[in-house]
């Protein structure tokens, strides 16, 4: 048997999956090959250490504390679940309301009176109270003095 084929057999032996004939063949190879014996001992080392360590025993109140902690966390999760369930029902409802409001707004905007954009633009910058002579095109060149005069007249 070659050492390359032995890697799988070592793991199977540790897990107890080798047949008796394969186990005998593996033992014969391990007696002759120091490298494979070393690898087998390294692979089996964690199992030997685990067998030497005593099994821990929990305190008598461990299960009571665990149950109390699980119950307290489940109560907190119950309120979170209620909120989560509400969001699953509320999000589609709010989306429908928003869509309906946007549809009404779009309908009103499209079917409302058509506004003259140029007049609306003038209303933003020139109010009804300001005389039309304040327009830059009627005043001529814009200088520092004309700007200060226009500010002072307001």
C-alpha positions as CSV (number, residue, x, y, z in Angstrom):
1,X,0.0,0.0,0.0
2,X,1.2,3.5,-0.8
3,X,1.2,6.4,1.7
4,X,-0.9,8.6,-0.7
5,X,-3.8,6.1,-0.4
6,X,-3.5,5.9,3.3
7,X,-4.8,9.5,4.1
8,X,-8.4,8.6,3.7
9,X,-8.0,5.3,5.5
10,X,-6.5,7.1,8.6
11,X,-9.6,9.3,8.9
12,X,-11.9,6.3,8.4
13,X,-10.0,4.3,11.1
14,X,-10.4,7.2,13.6
15,X,-14.1,7.3,12.8
16,X,-14.4,3.5,13.1
17,X,-15.4,3.0,9.5
18,X,-12.7,0.5,8.4
19,X,-13.5,-3.2,7.9
20,X,-11.4,-5.7,9.7
21,X,-9.4,-6.6,6.6
22,X,-8.7,-2.9,5.8
23,X,-7.8,-2.3,9.4
24,X,-5.3,-5.2,9.4
25,X,-3.8,-3.9,6.1
26,X,-3.5,-0.4,7.7
27,X,-1.8,-1.8,10.8
28,X,0.7,-3.7,8.7
29,X,1.6,-0.4,6.8
30,X,1.8,1.6,10.1
31,X,4.4,-0.9,11.5
32,X,6.6,-0.3,8.5
33,X,6.1,3.4,7.8
34,X,7.2,5.9,10.6
35,X,5.8,8.9,8.6
36,X,2.2,7.5,8.4
37,X,2.4,6.4,12.1
38,X,3.3,9.9,13.1
39,X,0.4,11.3,11.0
40,X,-2.0,8.8,12.5
41,X,-0.9,9.8,16.1
42,X,-1.4,13.5,15.3
43,X,-4.8,12.9,13.8
44,X,-5.9,10.8,16.8
45,X,-4.4,13.1,19.4
46,X,-7.5,15.3,19.9
47,X,-9.6,12.2,20.6
48,X,-7.1,10.9,23.2
49,X,-7.0,14.4,24.9
50,X,-10.8,14.5,24.9
51,X,-11.0,11.1,26.6
52,X,-8.6,12.3,29.4
53,X,-10.6,15.4,30.3
54,X,-13.5,14.8,32.7
55,X,-17.0,15.7,31.4
56,X,-18.2,18.9,33.0
57,X,-21.2,18.8,35.2
58,X,-23.5,21.8,35.2
59,X,-24.6,23.4,38.5
60,X,-27.9,22.3,39.9
61,X,-29.5,25.7,39.0
62,X,-28.1,25.9,35.4
63,X,-31.3,24.7,33.8
64,X,-33.5,27.0,35.9
65,X,-31.4,30.0,34.9
66,X,-31.4,28.9,31.3
67,X,-35.2,28.5,31.2
68,X,-35.7,31.9,32.9
69,X,-33.4,33.5,30.4
70,X,-35.1,31.9,27.4
71,X,-38.5,33.0,28.7
72,X,-37.4,36.6,29.2
73,X,-35.9,36.7,25.7
74,X,-39.1,35.2,24.2
75,X,-41.2,37.9,25.9
76,X,-39.0,40.5,24.3
77,X,-39.3,38.7,20.9
78,X,-43.1,38.6,21.2
79,X,-43.3,42.4,21.1
80,X,-40.8,42.5,18.3
81,X,-42.8,39.9,16.4
82,X,-46.0,42.0,16.8
83,X,-44.3,45.0,15.4
84,X,-42.9,42.9,12.5
85,X,-46.3,41.5,11.7
86,X,-47.8,45.0,11.8
87,X,-45.2,46.3,9.3
88,X,-46.1,43.5,6.9
89,X,-49.7,44.7,6.9
90,X,-49.0,48.4,7.1
91,X,-46.5,48.8,4.4
92,X,-48.8,47.7,1.5
93,X,-51.6,49.8,2.9
94,X,-49.5,52.9,3.2
95,X,-48.1,52.2,-0.3
96,X,-51.6,52.1,-1.7
97,X,-52.6,55.3,0.1
98,X,-49.5,57.1,-1.2
99,X,-50.2,55.9,-4.7
100,X,-53.8,57.1,-4.5
101,X,-52.7,60.5,-3.3
102,X,-50.1,60.8,-6.0
103,X,-52.6,59.9,-8.6
104,X,-55.1,62.5,-7.4
105,X,-52.3,65.2,-7.3
106,X,-51.2,64.3,-10.9
107,X,-54.9,64.4,-12.1
108,X,-55.4,67.9,-10.5
109,X,-52.2,69.2,-12.0
110,X,-52.9,67.9,-15.4
111,X,-56.5,69.0,-15.5
112,X,-56.1,72.4,-13.7
113,X,-55.9,75.7,-15.5
114,X,-52.8,76.1,-17.6
115,X,-50.5,78.7,-16.1
116,X,-48.4,81.1,-18.2
117,X,-44.9,80.2,-17.2
118,X,-43.5,83.6,-18.1
119,X,-46.1,85.5,-16.1
120,X,-45.5,83.2,-13.1
121,X,-41.7,83.7,-13.4
122,X,-42.2,87.5,-13.4
123,X,-44.4,87.3,-10.3
124,X,-41.6,85.6,-8.4
125,X,-39.1,88.3,-9.1
126,X,-41.3,91.4,-9.7
127,X,-44.2,91.8,-7.4
128,X,-47.3,93.8,-8.2
129,X,-46.2,96.6,-5.9
130,X,-42.9,97.2,-7.8
131,X,-43.1,99.5,-10.8
132,X,-42.2,98.1,-14.1
133,X,-39.5,100.7,-14.6
134,X,-37.3,98.6,-12.2
135,X,-36.7,96.1,-15.0
136,X,-33.0,96.0,-16.1
137,X,-33.9,96.3,-19.7
138,X,-35.6,99.7,-19.2
139,X,-33.0,101.1,-16.8
140,X,-30.0,100.8,-19.1
141,X,-26.6,99.7,-17.9
142,X,-26.4,98.1,-14.5
143,X,-23.8,99.8,-12.3
144,X,-23.0,99.8,-8.7
145,X,-24.8,103.0,-8.2
146,X,-28.0,101.7,-10.0
147,X,-28.0,98.6,-7.8
148,X,-27.7,100.7,-4.6
149,X,-30.4,103.0,-5.8
150,X,-32.8,100.1,-6.5
151,X,-32.1,98.6,-3.1
152,X,-32.7,102.0,-1.4
153,X,-36.0,102.4,-3.2
154,X,-37.3,99.2,-1.8
